[in-house]
Amino acid sequence: MEENSCSLCVQDVAHLLQNKYAVITGGKTLDGYPIITFPDSSVEFLNLAEDEFRKLMLFLTSVPSMQDADRGFVLIIDRRNDKWSSVKTILLRIAGFFPALIQLVFVLRPAGFLQKAISGVSNKFFKEEFKFKVIVCTSVEELHSHIDISQLTNDLAGTIAYDLNDWIQQRTAVERFSANTKEISVTLQDMIEQLQASVLPNDVPTTVAFIEEHTKEHHELKDDIRSAIRHGETLLSCIRRPSVEDASLDLCPDKLVNVAAVERLLVQLEETEKNFDSFWDEHMKKLQQCLELRHFEQDFKE
């Protein structure tokens, strides 16, 4: 995406997100650390190939802004309907590969009778085995004492009405806008380098044609920038728009993470336009001075 170096897009990992191996919803801890959740789904985590696991982790850690991602992540492993062996498998996977700093891992422990019986041994193992801190929670209520419910999804008794399909659609639109923004930035830089390297004409007609050609290119690029900004503003409006079911959804973290991404891209576009305008003013001043000089030379010869 726009700040992070990860080249993966949401469509590269859509099938992994759909299987709910792990998701990022925009929720944060009280300290502002982004949350990645490993839901208590029916899909066996053991079935996830190592390369697919790495791909998913790389994508999820690229979703927040670089500033947020650099601070580290908090992970929630929900295995209330699973076994301790599954918890161990996930923790070992994470210990073996996680492309960012882990601040803390919360484990919602298995709730089965037999699993409760071995919880004491398992808790001790988890606290001693891994370099990152692990907190085992016996219930979602205990998890709520660490993370506000406004930052958790419904399956964790939180208030984020997270719809994975909607999120993927929004993320796809954000990534397309990001690609468009990058393309415009590259095009502008190429044009600036081309204009800087151009040799000024030696006569009036050629100089006039030179100015007209450059002005046309300038107008076309300005139109592209303006079109991209309008596109971004429309996308922002669509993401913020509340749903029919819940008028407050536009404030939910799952939308805010995409809103923040679009806002950052719009700022980049506006800054790119500002720098281009500044260069263009100087370039046109140079061309006008050249034209005046060619007129003077022509008049002198006549």
Rosetta silent file (secondary structure, phi, psi, omega in degrees, C-alpha in Angstrom):
SEQUENCE: MEENSCSLCVQDVAHLLQNKYAVITGGKTLDGYPIITFPDSSVEFLNLAEDEFRKLMLFLTSVPSMQDADRGFVLIIDRRNDKWSSVKTILLRIAGFFPALIQLVFVLRPAGFLQKAISGVSNKFFKEEFKFKVIVCTSVEELHSHIDISQLTNDLAGTIAYDLNDWIQQRTAVERFSANTKEISVTLQDMIEQLQASVLPNDVPTTVAFIEEHTKEHHELKDDIRSAIRHGETLLSCIRRPSVEDASLDLCPDKLVNVAAVERLLVQLEETEKNFDSFWDEHMKKLQQCLELRHFEQDFKE
SCORE:     score description
SCORE:     0.000 S_00000001
   1 L     0.000 -159.163 -164.337    0.000    0.000    0.000 S_00000001
   2 L   -71.149  -43.798  178.324    0.877    3.629    0.144 S_00000001
   3 L   -95.655  -42.999 -172.830    3.445    3.859    2.952 S_00000001
   4 L   -75.164  154.589 -173.919    4.428    0.281    3.640 S_00000001
   5 L   -83.758   -7.302 -178.972    6.755   -1.651    1.363 S_00000001
   6 L   -61.133  128.748 -177.601    4.561   -4.767    1.173 S_00000001
   7 L   -93.175   -0.996 -179.417    3.640   -5.409   -2.460 S_00000001
   8 L   -74.602  145.724  173.766    0.734   -7.722   -1.641 S_00000001
   9 L  -115.352  169.204 -173.279   -2.816   -6.573   -2.305 S_00000001
  10 H   -62.232  -32.310  179.495   -6.025   -7.720   -0.675 S_00000001
  11 H   -67.935  -23.066  177.383   -6.960   -9.956   -3.603 S_00000001
  12 H   -68.320  -25.574 -175.963   -3.712  -11.892   -3.072 S_00000001
  13 H  -122.850   11.284 -176.380   -4.920  -12.977    0.370 S_00000001
  14 H   -56.494  -41.476 -179.076   -8.718  -12.778   -0.022 S_00000001
  15 H   -65.692  -31.060  177.960   -9.085  -16.565    0.191 S_00000001
  16 H   -74.770  -38.269  176.148   -7.072  -16.583    3.416 S_00000001
  17 H   -65.194  -41.369 -179.664   -9.158  -13.779    4.890 S_00000001
  18 H   -61.716  -33.358  177.730  -12.357  -15.593    3.899 S_00000001
  19 L   -78.465   -6.037  175.257  -11.169  -18.651    5.828 S_00000001
  20 L    59.452   40.191  171.915  -10.688  -16.392    8.862 S_00000001
  21 L   -66.514  -41.999  177.731   -7.217  -17.577    9.729 S_00000001
  22 L  -161.999  147.996 -179.767   -6.514  -14.010   10.849 S_00000001
  23 E  -141.102  157.831  171.613   -8.089  -10.583   10.295 S_00000001
  24 E  -124.466  126.170 -171.835   -7.375   -6.934   10.996 S_00000001
  25 E  -111.872   -1.746 -176.833  -10.418   -4.792   11.737 S_00000001
  26 E    94.665   -7.747  178.093   -8.889   -1.422   12.582 S_00000001
  27 E   -66.200  148.819  178.943   -9.299   -1.959   16.313 S_00000001
  28 E  -134.575  158.118  174.887   -6.571   -0.647   18.621 S_00000001
  29 L   -78.262  175.873  177.964   -5.577   -1.054   22.247 S_00000001
  30 L   -62.358  -26.711  178.497   -5.723    1.809   24.737 S_00000001
  31 L   -86.391   -0.055  176.689   -2.052    2.435   23.919 S_00000001
  32 L    87.712   13.728  178.451   -2.864    2.699   20.220 S_00000001
  33 L   -81.882  131.439  177.377   -1.394   -0.611   19.061 S_00000001
  34 E   -62.534  146.038 -178.042   -3.197   -2.150   16.043 S_00000001
  35 E  -107.137  131.758  169.498   -4.958   -5.447   16.790 S_00000001
  36 E  -114.253  128.599 -176.440   -4.741   -8.594   14.660 S_00000001
  37 E  -110.247  137.296  171.637   -7.240  -11.299   15.576 S_00000001
  38 E  -105.823   94.408 -171.648   -7.013  -15.035   14.997 S_00000001
  39 L   -63.763  156.326  177.442  -10.740  -15.910   15.143 S_00000001
  40 L   -83.460   71.537 -175.556  -12.130  -19.055   16.734 S_00000001
  41 L   -98.012  171.295 -178.647  -13.232  -20.454   13.378 S_00000001
  42 L   -82.439  -11.360 -178.365  -13.942  -23.980   12.241 S_00000001
  43 L   -76.045  128.987 -178.788  -11.129  -23.903    9.696 S_00000001
  44 L   -68.640  120.428  178.170   -8.099  -25.871   10.864 S_00000001
  45 H   -64.936  -26.762  178.763   -5.104  -23.580   11.298 S_00000001
  46 H   -62.788  -23.593 -178.969   -2.891  -26.627   10.735 S_00000001
  47 H   -76.220  -11.084 -176.630   -4.082  -26.667    7.114 S_00000001
  48 L   -79.676  116.297  179.829   -2.483  -23.292    6.451 S_00000001
  49 L   -65.547  153.563 -175.916    0.737  -23.731    4.467 S_00000001
  50 H   -60.443  -43.092 -179.861    3.798  -21.851    5.687 S_00000001
  51 H   -65.740  -34.631  177.262    4.077  -19.658    2.585 S_00000001
  52 H   -69.325  -40.041  177.077    0.383  -18.757    2.864 S_00000001
  53 H   -60.176  -46.606 -179.864    0.806  -17.935    6.565 S_00000001
  54 H   -63.112  -41.851  179.017    3.743  -15.645    5.788 S_00000001
  55 H   -60.501  -44.592 -178.949    1.828  -13.974    2.971 S_00000001
  56 H   -64.483  -44.010 -179.884   -1.154  -13.319    5.254 S_00000001
  57 H   -64.517  -40.519  178.248    0.993  -11.884    8.060 S_00000001
  58 H   -61.394  -41.817  179.908    2.854   -9.630    5.616 S_00000001
  59 H   -67.363  -49.805 -175.332   -0.409   -8.273    4.265 S_00000001
  60 H   -60.187  -39.554 -179.554   -2.112   -7.736    7.632 S_00000001
  61 L   -75.879   -9.193  177.701    0.869   -5.865    9.077 S_00000001
  62 L   -92.232   -8.813 -175.247    0.932   -3.615    5.983 S_00000001
  63 L   -70.887  -47.648  178.815   -2.652   -2.391    6.453 S_00000001
  64 L   -67.310  169.630  175.415   -2.101    0.214    9.226 S_00000001
  65 L   -63.108  157.601  179.669   -0.061    3.335    8.602 S_00000001
  66 H   -59.709  -36.738  179.704    3.699    2.874    8.786 S_00000001
  67 H   -61.555  -44.819  179.019    3.728    4.965   11.959 S_00000001
  68 H   -69.219  -43.344 -177.766    1.235    2.646   13.667 S_00000001
  69 H   -63.076  -36.854 -179.267    2.831   -0.534   12.316 S_00000001
  70 H   -66.131  -23.787  179.974    6.278    0.510   13.543 S_00000001
  71 H   -75.454  -22.380  179.212    4.954    0.755   17.098 S_00000001
  72 L   111.216  168.079 -174.687    4.013   -2.922   17.094 S_00000001
  73 E  -120.986  154.713  169.146    0.909   -5.087   17.194 S_00000001
  74 E  -111.631  130.726 -177.964   -1.290   -6.767   19.779 S_00000001
  75 E  -107.897  140.562  174.538   -2.568  -10.211   18.800 S_00000001
  76 E  -118.472  118.091  178.415   -5.762  -11.887   19.996 S_00000001
  77 E  -107.413  107.201 -178.378   -5.902  -15.670   19.623 S_00000001
  78 E   -96.964  111.375  178.552   -9.447  -16.893   20.189 S_00000001
  79 L  -133.941   42.268 -178.711   -9.560  -20.656   20.747 S_00000001
  80 L   -63.221  -31.265 -178.549  -12.510  -21.060   23.103 S_00000001
  81 L  -104.885   19.211 -177.386  -13.911  -23.928   21.040 S_00000001
  82 L  -121.666 -160.194 -177.741  -10.574  -25.515   20.238 S_00000001
  83 L  -116.225  161.700  177.638   -7.737  -27.311   22.037 S_00000001
  84 H   -61.873  -31.472  178.801   -4.586  -26.174   23.769 S_00000001
  85 H   -61.569  -33.897  177.667   -2.595  -27.936   21.056 S_00000001
  86 H   -68.967  -40.351  177.031   -4.135  -25.522   18.545 S_00000001
  87 H   -59.958  -45.733 -179.994   -3.131  -22.551   20.691 S_00000001
  88 H   -60.855  -41.739 -179.806    0.417  -23.897   20.833 S_00000001
  89 H   -59.379  -45.812 -179.150    0.479  -24.370   17.048 S_00000001
  90 H   -65.705  -44.662 -179.443   -0.506  -20.755   16.404 S_00000001
  91 H   -62.726  -39.691  177.723    1.946  -19.364   18.949 S_00000001
  92 H   -65.419  -38.848  177.022    4.786  -21.420   17.477 S_00000001
  93 H   -60.749  -47.740 -178.271    3.883  -20.185   13.996 S_00000001
  94 H   -64.837  -40.978  178.619    3.920  -16.590   15.184 S_00000001
  95 H   -63.844  -32.903  179.860    7.183  -17.107   17.080 S_00000001
  96 H   -75.464  -32.911  178.791    8.706  -18.544   13.910 S_00000001
  97 L  -156.842  120.015  168.078    7.601  -15.679   11.691 S_00000001
  98 L  -152.411  119.939 -168.974    5.948  -12.344   12.324 S_00000001
  99 L   -80.421   18.942 -179.897    7.126   -9.375   10.211 S_00000001
 100 L  -151.659  172.604  178.776    6.594   -6.723   12.891 S_00000001
 101 L   -71.524  134.490  175.536    7.051   -6.076   16.585 S_00000001
 102 E  -102.451  115.814  178.664    4.664   -7.973   18.875 S_00000001
 103 E   -79.685  -38.552 -173.749    3.733   -5.929   21.929 S_00000001
 104 E  -167.764  148.377  175.665    1.430   -8.495   23.519 S_00000001
 105 E  -124.464  124.974  173.111   -0.565  -11.645   22.774 S_00000001
 106 E  -100.651  134.483  176.456   -3.938  -12.375   24.347 S_00000001
 107 E  -118.316  120.178  170.641   -5.181  -15.960   24.307 S_00000001
 108 E   -86.073  108.788 -166.459   -8.842  -16.759   24.904 S_00000001
 109 L   -72.190  156.171  175.931   -8.325  -20.222   26.315 S_00000001
 110 L   -57.520  139.008 -172.691  -10.215  -23.381   25.315 S_00000001
 111 L  -100.953   -4.322 -179.591  -13.427  -23.718   27.305 S_00000001
 112 L   -63.797  155.113 -176.480  -13.956  -27.507   27.182 S_00000001
 113 H   -58.755  -49.042 -179.389  -13.954  -29.440   30.475 S_00000001
 114 H   -64.632  -37.711 -179.235  -10.851  -31.466   29.626 S_00000001
 115 H   -67.132  -35.373  176.923   -9.091  -28.383   28.283 S_00000001
 116 H   -65.000  -35.269 -176.965   -9.773  -26.516   31.517 S_00000001
 117 H   -64.082  -30.280 -178.248   -8.232  -29.380   33.463 S_00000001
 118 L  -102.862   10.346 -174.603   -4.870  -28.946   31.709 S_00000001
 119 H   -65.794  -33.661 -178.751   -4.964  -25.155   31.617 S_00000001
 120 H   -61.871  -46.180  178.276   -2.551  -24.721   34.523 S_00000001
 121 H   -64.300  -42.330 -178.059    0.241  -26.608   32.789 S_00000001
 122 H   -65.314  -42.450  179.222   -0.499  -24.869   29.495 S_00000001
 123 H   -57.876  -44.839 -179.503   -0.476  -21.399   31.037 S_00000001
 124 H   -62.684  -41.325  179.703    2.967  -22.016   32.525 S_00000001
 125 H   -61.633  -45.604 -176.304    4.261  -23.297   29.186 S_00000001
 126 H   -65.759  -36.341 -176.650    3.035  -20.259   27.266 S_00000001
 127 H   -74.381  -24.774 -176.385    4.533  -17.769   29.682 S_00000001
 128 H   -99.336  -23.177 -169.959    7.974  -19.408   29.632 S_00000001
 129 H   -80.989  -32.882 -168.808    8.277  -20.592   26.037 S_00000001
 130 L  -110.443  152.145 -179.242    7.941  -17.388   24.004 S_00000001
 131 L   -73.882  -30.161  179.003    9.881  -14.137   23.823 S_00000001
 132 L   -87.431  155.446 -178.714    6.695  -12.065   23.566 S_00000001
 133 L   -75.828  135.180  179.104    4.354  -11.637   26.510 S_00000001
 134 E  -121.082  127.531  174.650    1.274  -13.886   26.549 S_00000001
 135 E  -114.364  120.278  179.701   -1.822  -13.213   28.659 S_00000001
 136 E   -92.822  122.801  179.821   -4.313  -16.080   28.896 S_00000001
 137 E  -105.209  137.392  179.930   -7.920  -14.936   29.383 S_00000001
 138 L   -84.887  -15.176 -177.905  -10.593  -17.258   30.712 S_00000001
 139 L  -157.394  166.142  176.451  -13.438  -15.246   29.160 S_00000001
 140 H   -67.086  -29.360  177.908  -14.195  -12.327   26.841 S_00000001
 141 H   -61.804  -38.187  177.188  -15.082  -10.313   29.942 S_00000001
 142 H   -67.713  -37.751  176.135  -11.501  -10.699   31.109 S_00000001
 143 H   -61.682  -36.844 -178.935  -10.307   -9.606   27.665 S_00000001
 144 H   -65.141  -20.800  177.626  -12.523   -6.514   28.006 S_00000001
 145 L   -73.895  -13.922  179.086  -10.524   -5.472   31.066 S_00000001
 146 L  -107.318  -34.549 -176.155   -7.559   -5.024   28.718 S_00000001
 147 L  -129.732  131.016 -178.657   -9.197   -3.876   25.459 S_00000001
 148 L   -64.926  143.298 -177.203  -12.267   -1.648   25.100 S_00000001
 149 H   -63.654  -22.268  178.717  -15.306   -3.316   23.501 S_00000001
 150 H   -69.022  -12.395 -179.183  -15.454   -0.510   20.904 S_00000001
 151 H  -108.276    9.995 -178.865  -12.233   -1.946   19.471 S_00000001
 152 L  -121.971  154.016 -179.632  -13.444   -5.561   19.298 S_00000001
 153 E   -83.472  171.041 -176.541  -15.739   -7.389   16.884 S_00000001
 154 H   -58.118  -36.917 -178.078  -19.087   -8.992   17.662 S_00000001
 155 H   -67.854  -14.119  174.676  -17.607  -12.468   18.087 S_00000001
 156 H  -109.044   23.922 -179.803  -15.550  -11.065   20.978 S_00000001
 157 L    60.063   31.788  176.522  -18.631   -9.347   22.443 S_00000001
 158 L  -100.541 -173.556 -174.662  -17.437   -6.048   20.998 S_00000001
 159 L  -110.456    0.673  176.386  -19.273   -3.378   19.029 S_00000001
 160 E   -74.979  113.186  178.389  -17.392   -3.418   15.698 S_00000001
 161 L   -84.610   72.980 -172.177  -19.956   -4.703   13.184 S_00000001
 162 L   -78.017  121.897  175.470  -17.208   -6.083   10.958 S_00000001
 163 L  -113.774  109.796 -173.652  -18.290   -7.338    7.535 S_00000001
 164 H   -60.093  -43.535 -178.769  -15.364   -9.074    5.843 S_00000001
 165 H   -63.058  -42.986  177.084  -16.783   -8.863    2.311 S_00000001
 166 H   -62.241  -41.703 -178.012  -17.459   -5.132    2.649 S_00000001
 167 H   -63.851  -42.553  179.186  -13.977   -4.600    4.066 S_00000001
 168 H   -62.913  -41.740  178.488  -12.353   -6.467    1.169 S_00000001
 169 H   -62.666  -44.841  179.181  -14.340   -4.399   -1.350 S_00000001
 170 H   -63.788  -42.701 -178.140  -13.345   -1.167    0.355 S_00000001
 171 H   -65.210  -37.997  177.259   -9.726   -2.232    0.597 S_00000001
 172 H   -60.557  -43.499  178.896   -9.670   -3.134   -3.090 S_00000001
 173 H   -64.811  -39.995  178.528  -10.951    0.353   -3.946 S_00000001
 174 H   -63.437  -42.339 -179.160   -8.342    1.941   -1.668 S_00000001
 175 H   -66.381  -36.841  176.313   -5.555   -0.059   -3.311 S_00000001
 176 H   -64.833  -41.923  177.987   -6.710    0.973   -6.787 S_00000001
 177 H   -64.220  -39.225  177.531   -6.700    4.598   -5.703 S_00000001
 178 H   -62.044  -43.182  179.014   -3.228    4.107   -4.231 S_00000001
 179 H   -64.047  -39.789  178.389   -1.967    2.658   -7.532 S_00000001
 180 H   -64.421  -41.850  178.598   -3.509    5.590   -9.435 S_00000001
 181 H   -62.288  -43.837  179.397   -1.872    8.060   -7.062 S_00000001
 182 H   -64.375  -40.641 -179.995    1.520    6.411   -7.501 S_00000001
 183 H   -62.111  -42.728  178.900    1.133    6.394  -11.295 S_00000001
 184 H   -64.379  -42.624  179.843    0.367   10.124  -11.335 S_00000001
 185 H   -60.764  -43.038  178.803    3.335   10.860   -9.091 S_00000001
 186 H   -65.228  -42.426  179.883    5.677    8.910  -11.385 S_00000001
 187 H   -62.111  -43.103  179.142    4.246   10.628  -14.487 S_00000001
 188 H   -63.693  -43.085 -179.988    4.728   14.081  -12.960 S_00000001
 189 H   -64.094  -39.804  177.330    8.300   13.300  -11.960 S_00000001
 190 H   -62.289  -41.547 -178.983    9.048   12.029  -15.469 S_00000001
 191 H   -66.538  -41.385  178.954    7.604   15.197  -16.980 S_00000001
 192 H   -60.424  -45.517  179.757    9.626   17.417  -14.647 S_00000001
 193 H   -64.491  -37.548  179.149   12.844   15.600  -15.563 S_00000001
 194 H   -66.050  -43.748 -179.392   11.952   15.804  -19.255 S_00000001
 195 H   -68.402  -37.553  178.971   11.259   19.542  -19.090 S_00000001
 196 H   -64.999  -31.742 -177.708   14.421   20.207  -17.093 S_00000001
 197 H   -87.405   -7.778 -175.858   16.478   18.390  -19.727 S_00000001
 198 L   -71.525  145.255  179.167   14.836   20.147  -22.695 S_00000001
 199 L   -94.296  130.468 -177.653   16.910   22.558  -24.803 S_00000001
 200 L   -68.847  141.139 -179.066   15.387   26.001  -25.349 S_00000001
 201 L   -66.009  164.387 -176.381   14.557   26.906  -28.998 S_00000001
 202 L  -106.936    1.153 -179.941   16.568   29.447  -30.988 S_00000001
 203 L  -142.966  166.011 -175.574   13.756   31.321  -32.766 S_00000001
 204 H   -63.371  -52.941 -177.056   10.360   32.844  -32.014 S_00000001
 205 H   -57.413  -42.512 -179.358    8.045   30.390  -33.881 S_00000001
 206 H   -67.813  -37.244  178.833    9.705   27.337  -32.339 S_00000001
 207 H   -65.912  -42.336  177.460    9.630   28.914  -28.890 S_00000001
 208 H   -60.521  -45.866  179.087    5.906   29.721  -29.229 S_00000001
 209 H   -63.924  -36.509  178.700    5.202   26.144  -30.330 S_00000001
 210 H   -61.424  -46.696 -179.853    7.376   24.913  -27.456 S_00000001
 211 H   -64.572  -43.003  179.772    5.332   26.886  -24.926 S_00000001
 212 H   -62.331  -41.354 -179.808    2.038   25.715  -26.437 S_00000001
 213 H   -65.132  -45.893 -179.841    3.135   22.076  -26.322 S_00000001
 214 H   -65.911  -38.436  178.918    4.304   22.293  -22.716 S_00000001
 215 H   -63.852  -39.968  177.810    1.154   24.152  -21.684 S_00000001
 216 H   -62.338  -45.556  178.557   -1.005   21.433  -23.224 S_00000001
 217 H   -62.564  -38.716  178.677    0.916   18.725  -21.353 S_00000001
 218 H   -62.422  -45.811  179.481    0.597   20.750  -18.166 S_00000001
 219 H   -62.477  -39.724 -179.905   -3.181   21.057  -18.545 S_00000001
 220 H   -64.811  -42.468  179.463   -3.528   17.323  -19.199 S_00000001
 221 H   -69.504  -37.642  176.444   -1.555   16.415  -16.095 S_00000001
 222 H   -62.760  -39.090  176.786   -3.454   18.936  -13.989 S_00000001
 223 H   -62.722  -40.378  178.438   -6.686   17.347  -15.205 S_00000001
 224 H   -63.195  -42.134  179.417   -5.353   13.927  -14.168 S_00000001
 225 H   -64.256  -47.451 -179.240   -4.478   15.222  -10.708 S_00000001
 226 H   -61.944  -40.681  178.543   -7.860   16.909  -10.273 S_00000001
 227 H   -63.215  -41.726  179.624   -9.643   13.773  -11.472 S_00000001
 228 H   -65.674  -40.026  178.824   -7.683   11.637   -9.006 S_00000001
 229 H   -64.696  -42.904  176.964   -8.481   13.999   -6.136 S_00000001
 230 H   -61.741  -41.238  177.472  -12.192   13.902   -7.001 S_00000001
 231 H   -59.182  -46.218  179.649  -11.982   10.103   -7.160 S_00000001
 232 H   -63.464  -40.609  179.210  -10.366   10.013   -3.720 S_00000001
 233 H   -66.566  -38.030  176.689  -12.945   12.369   -2.231 S_00000001
 234 H   -65.967  -43.356  178.242  -15.777   10.263   -3.677 S_00000001
 235 H   -61.244  -42.223  178.775  -14.187    7.084   -2.313 S_00000001
 236 H   -60.373  -43.838  179.177  -13.811    8.732    1.077 S_00000001
 237 H   -63.197  -40.228 -179.536  -17.483    9.703    1.057 S_00000001
 238 H   -66.369  -41.320 -179.526  -18.533    6.151    0.122 S_00000001
 239 H   -68.034  -38.508 -178.290  -16.485    4.565    2.908 S_00000001
 240 H   -74.629  -19.900 -174.101  -17.771    7.046    5.481 S_00000001
 241 L   -60.691  127.822  179.001  -21.381    6.628    4.392 S_00000001
 242 L   -68.876  151.011  178.940  -23.418    4.903    7.147 S_00000001
 243 L   -80.928  167.929  178.299  -25.185    1.682    6.320 S_00000001
 244 L   -65.814  -35.982 -174.948  -28.937    1.231    6.366 S_00000001
 245 L   -74.307  -33.786 -173.105  -28.647   -1.123    9.332 S_00000001
 246 L  -146.110  109.782 -175.747  -26.489    1.052   11.557 S_00000001
 247 L   -70.250   -9.983 -178.379  -26.118    4.800   11.172 S_00000001
 248 L   -98.839    1.418 -174.856  -22.989    4.798   13.368 S_00000001
 249 H   -62.688  -24.168 -178.427  -20.949    2.372   11.242 S_00000001
 250 H   -67.480  -12.704  179.209  -19.064    5.196    9.590 S_00000001
 251 H   -99.788   -1.857 -176.345  -17.249    5.718   12.905 S_00000001
 252 L   -71.941  148.372 -179.132  -16.258    2.070   13.357 S_00000001
 253 H   -57.348  -33.313 -178.207  -12.552    1.153   13.336 S_00000001
 254 H   -64.272  -28.327  175.780  -12.969   -1.199   10.363 S_00000001
 255 H   -86.811  -36.096 -175.865  -13.951    1.814    8.248 S_00000001
 256 H   -63.386  -32.290  179.909  -11.573    4.270    9.874 S_00000001
 257 H   -64.957  -35.571  177.150   -8.499    2.256    8.859 S_00000001
 258 H   -79.192  -35.738  175.614   -9.515    2.644    5.200 S_00000001
 259 H   -59.689  -45.722 -179.533  -10.591    6.265    5.687 S_00000001
 260 H   -61.491  -38.757  179.596   -7.161    7.047    7.135 S_00000001
 261 H   -64.255  -44.106  179.938   -5.453    5.388    4.159 S_00000001
 262 H   -66.919  -40.736  179.179   -7.450    7.444    1.637 S_00000001
 263 H   -61.429  -40.417  178.182   -6.872   10.654    3.593 S_00000001
 264 H   -64.642  -39.653  178.967   -3.115   10.044    3.562 S_00000001
 265 H   -65.896  -38.467  177.768   -3.210    9.429   -0.192 S_00000001
 266 H   -64.839  -39.894  176.669   -5.165   12.650   -0.750 S_00000001
 267 H   -62.069  -41.941  177.697   -2.579   14.579    1.258 S_00000001
 268 H   -61.623  -43.341  179.107    0.146   13.024   -0.901 S_00000001
 269 H   -61.964  -45.355 -178.868   -1.716   14.014   -4.067 S_00000001
 270 H   -64.434  -37.492  177.970   -2.198   17.583   -2.887 S_00000001
 271 H   -68.839  -38.854  176.837    1.472   17.831   -1.942 S_00000001
 272 H   -61.947  -44.291  179.083    2.455   16.409   -5.336 S_00000001
 273 H   -63.443  -41.237 -179.686    0.250   18.980   -7.081 S_00000001
 274 H   -62.046  -44.983  179.439    1.701   21.784   -4.982 S_00000001
 275 H   -65.813  -38.348  179.137    5.282   20.811   -5.860 S_00000001
 276 H   -66.247  -42.331  178.592    4.383   20.468   -9.534 S_00000001
 277 H   -60.983  -40.782  179.807    2.716   23.899   -9.580 S_00000001
 278 H   -63.683  -43.499  177.325    5.808   25.431   -8.008 S_00000001
 279 H   -63.965  -42.917 -176.010    8.045   23.849  -10.653 S_00000001
 280 H   -63.494  -39.330  178.459    5.675   24.856  -13.446 S_00000001
 281 H   -59.251  -44.669  179.469    5.661   28.514  -12.402 S_00000001
 282 H   -67.686  -39.105 -179.403    9.460   28.608  -12.583 S_00000001
 283 H   -65.377  -43.662  179.680    9.501   26.694  -15.862 S_00000001
 284 H   -66.723  -35.697  177.452    6.997   29.045  -17.523 S_00000001
 285 H   -61.605  -41.063  178.751    8.924   32.045  -16.281 S_00000001
 286 H   -65.783  -40.702  179.696   12.016   30.631  -17.989 S_00000001
 287 H   -66.947  -40.317  178.806   10.081   29.988  -21.225 S_00000001
 288 H   -65.340  -39.343  177.077    8.610   33.497  -21.245 S_00000001
 289 H   -64.552  -38.255  177.355   12.067   34.986  -20.723 S_00000001
 290 H   -63.207  -43.203 -179.562   13.328   32.845  -23.594 S_00000001
 291 H   -63.731  -42.059  178.369   10.497   34.085  -25.830 S_00000001
 292 H   -61.569  -41.016  179.281   11.242   37.710  -24.948 S_00000001
 293 H   -65.181  -40.755  179.825   14.902   37.145  -25.774 S_00000001
 294 H   -67.119  -36.961  174.749   14.046   35.539  -29.132 S_00000001
 295 H   -62.422  -44.208  179.768   11.753   38.469  -29.969 S_00000001
 296 H   -61.007  -44.683  179.790   14.565   40.873  -29.103 S_00000001
 297 H   -64.185  -39.327  179.588   17.021   38.931  -31.271 S_00000001
 298 H   -66.083  -44.491  179.113   14.531   38.837  -34.150 S_00000001
 299 H   -63.900  -38.364 -179.400   13.844   42.569  -33.912 S_00000001
 300 H   -64.157  -40.568  179.734   17.561   43.291  -33.740 S_00000001
 301 H   -67.278  -34.914 -178.634   18.212   41.276  -36.921 S_00000001
 302 L   -74.687    0.000    0.000   15.414   43.057  -38.754 S_00000001
